Amino acid sequence: MKRKNELGHRWALWRFVLCNVAGVVAILLVLWVMAGHSGYTYAVQSVIGDHDFIKEHRGLALEERFAAKLGTRYTYFRKVKESTPENAVIWLPSQNAFFKEAYADKFHSPHCSYRKTSALRFLWPRKVVLQKEYDSVLAEKFPLTHVVVVSGEGASLLPYPIPDTTFGVFPIERE
């Protein structure tokens, strides 16, 4: 009986040692793979940078931190969000509207302001319709309630004239 317990303890010790050795080998393998690919380095550095940014700006309110970190993109989406109700269906302009030469100095950092995933992240629960998606089928299913006009793009969707503006959020039906 004693012999059986000794074997059990020895096997548990070997299993413990093998698991730890396998864990160390796995960690070394992951580090080796990460060192060879710049994408992993970028991901790690961005996480470290985000952590440092949060530590440096601990005293700011959440809104102010978002504005400092994301720049004009956050300001743009916050303006759209504040100008529309939660059940709105919002038409967003194409990428070209953000890069027109006449308005290049107005949008310093449009980044992903024209991408649906970025828009949905900021504007949820509102529905977002991009210019390239808007056709008669989608228009019948989700009638637009608001249009975002950037660099004059989108003004033609409104049934009333608007002043020449770089940026604005307009309802389809005036109140």
C-alpha positions in Angstrom: 0.0 0.0 0.0 2.8 2.3 0.9 4.5 1.6 -2.4 1.4 2.6 -4.3 1.3 6.0 -2.5 4.9 6.7 -3.3 4.3 6.0 -7.0 1.3 8.4 -6.9 3.3 11.2 -5.3 6.2 10.7 -7.8 3.8 10.8 -10.7 2.2 14.0 -9.4 5.7 15.5 -9.0 6.7 14.6 -12.6 3.4 15.8 -13.9 3.9 19.2 -12.1 7.5 19.5 -13.5 6.4 18.6 -17.1 3.5 21.1 -17.0 5.8 23.8 -15.8 8.5 23.0 -18.4 5.8 23.0 -21.1 4.5 26.3 -19.9 8.0 27.9 -20.0 8.5 26.5 -23.6 5.1 27.9 -24.7 5.9 31.3 -23.3 9.3 31.3 -25.0 7.7 30.2 -28.3 5.1 33.0 -28.1 7.9 35.6 -27.3 10.0 34.3 -30.2 7.0 34.6 -32.6 6.1 38.0 -31.3 9.6 39.3 -31.8 9.6 38.3 -35.5 6.3 40.2 -36.4 5.9 43.9 -36.3 2.1 43.6 -35.8 2.6 42.1 -32.4 5.1 44.7 -31.4 2.6 47.4 -32.5 -0.2 45.8 -30.5 1.9 45.5 -27.3 3.2 49.1 -27.7 -0.3 50.5 -28.2 -1.5 48.8 -25.1 1.4 50.1 -23.1 0.8 53.6 -24.7 -2.9 53.5 -23.7 -2.0 52.5 -20.2 0.6 55.4 -20.0 -2.0 57.8 -21.4 -4.6 56.9 -18.8 -2.0 57.3 -16.0 -0.9 60.7 -17.3 -4.5 62.0 -17.7 -6.1 60.4 -14.6 -7.7 63.7 -13.5 -9.6 64.2 -16.7 -13.2 63.2 -17.1 -14.0 60.3 -19.4 -15.3 62.6 -22.2 -12.1 64.7 -22.0 -9.9 61.6 -22.2 -11.8 60.4 -25.3 -11.4 63.8 -26.9 -7.7 64.0 -26.1 -7.0 60.4 -27.3 -9.2 60.3 -30.4 -9.1 63.9 -31.5 -11.5 65.2 -34.1 -13.0 61.8 -34.7 -14.5 61.8 -31.2 -15.7 65.4 -31.6 -17.3 64.6 -34.9 -19.2 61.6 -33.6 -20.2 63.3 -30.3 -21.7 66.1 -32.4 -23.7 63.6 -34.5 -24.8 61.7 -31.4 -26.0 64.9 -29.5 -27.9 66.1 -32.6 -29.9 62.9 -33.1 -32.4 60.9 -31.1 -31.6 57.3 -30.2 -34.0 55.9 -32.8 -32.5 57.9 -35.6 -31.4 56.4 -39.0 -28.4 58.5 -40.0 -26.9 58.8 -43.5 -23.1 59.3 -43.4 -21.0 60.6 -46.3 -18.3 58.8 -48.2 -14.6 58.9 -47.5 -14.1 61.5 -50.3 -16.0 64.2 -48.3 -13.4 64.2 -45.7 -10.5 64.6 -48.1 -11.7 67.3 -50.4 -9.0 69.9 -50.9 -11.2 72.9 -50.0 -12.0 71.4 -46.6 -8.7 69.6 -45.8 -7.8 72.1 -43.1 -11.1 71.6 -41.3 -10.7 67.8 -40.7 -7.3 67.3 -39.3 -7.7 63.7 -38.4 -10.7 62.0 -40.0 -9.2 58.5 -39.6 -12.2 56.2 -39.6 -15.0 58.7 -39.5 -16.4 57.3 -42.7 -16.2 53.6 -41.6 -19.4 51.9 -40.4 -17.8 50.0 -37.6 -16.4 53.2 -36.1 -19.7 55.0 -36.5 -21.6 52.2 -34.9 -19.3 52.1 -31.9 -20.0 55.7 -31.2 -23.6 56.1 -32.3 -25.3 53.0 -31.1 -28.3 52.4 -30.8 -28.8 54.7 -33.8 -28.8 53.0 -37.2 -26.1 54.1 -39.6 -26.4 54.1 -43.4 -23.3 54.8 -45.5 -23.6 56.5 -48.9 -22.5 53.3 -50.8 -25.2 51.3 -49.0 -28.1 53.7 -49.6 -30.3 52.6 -52.4 -34.1 52.2 -52.9 -34.3 48.8 -51.0 -32.5 50.2 -47.9 -34.4 53.4 -48.1 -37.8 51.6 -47.9 -36.6 49.4 -45.0 -35.0 52.1 -43.0 -36.2 55.6 -44.0 -33.6 58.2 -43.2 -34.3 60.6 -40.3 -31.1 62.6 -40.4 -28.3 63.4 -42.8 -24.7 64.3 -41.9 -23.4 66.8 -44.4 -19.6 67.0 -44.8 -18.0 69.2 -47.4 -21.4 69.7 -49.0 -21.9 66.0 -49.6 -25.3 64.8 -48.5 -27.1 68.2 -49.0 -28.9 66.8 -52.0 -30.8 64.3 -49.8 -32.5 67.1 -47.9 -35.8 68.4 -49.1 -34.9 72.0 -48.1 -31.9 74.2 -48.8 -29.2 74.5 -46.3 -26.4 77.0 -45.9 -23.0 76.1 -47.4 -21.4 74.4 -44.5 -18.3 72.2 -43.9 -20.2 70.1 -41.4 -23.7 69.7 -40.1 -26.3 67.3 -38.9 -29.7 67.9 -40.4 -33.1 66.2 -39.9 -34.9 65.1 -43.0 -38.1 66.7 -41.8 -37.8 70.2 -40.3 -39.6 70.7 -37.0 
